[in-house]
Amino acid sequence: LSVGRIGRRSASNSIIEHNALLGDDNSIAVDVVSRGGGATAAAPSTDRRLQFWEAMVCGAVSRSTAQTIMHPANTMKTILQSKRAVPGKAPLTVKSFTQWKHAQKLTRGAGAQLLLSLPHGAVNFAVLEFVRRQMNSVVSRSRYADTINRNFGPGMDFLSSALSTVCCSVVSTPQMMICDNIMAGTYPNLVTATRELMKDKGVAGFYTGWWPGIAGKIPSYGLT
């Protein structure tokens, strides 16, 4: 389809504006302006949605990067919350971590965090995008689609985040159990933590504290 519009001609030049609709699934408008024989064309837009596997890659990279960067702060919080007192020594405080012998503890579990954040981020990001698209597809077929989007848009975002968080807890809860135990000093590394948790309670050992964890993540992730 094309629509041509010829404007006023002057003695020096003429301007012809031609809008063409091009593209496969998306309609891309291209403006062609001719001045004195020269022509310029606006570059067509190439925006598209990420495919499922692309969303997984983006989620894996972003989640692992973010959690690894914030790992020292998370480790400090875990150590302080564990309240493990050493006989004959004062309990640790935030100021204690300015000393190297305590500061080096902030990196323990960083490798496990980096490794386990990859599947967690991939699943979380991909499932979130999938849920949002499915909800959008359902809502768009409703006669009240405009009203729902206008009045309940934030609520729909929160609901999609909650659903994806619950689904992804299958991956995120074992990650939390393993990393938290390493950061607290219960186990020295990923291999030992995995082996001991499996030996003590089997697969169920990786899901200890599932309900409190999911109850905290749903409002946190949803509001974010």
Disulfide bonds with the S-S distance in Angstrom:
none
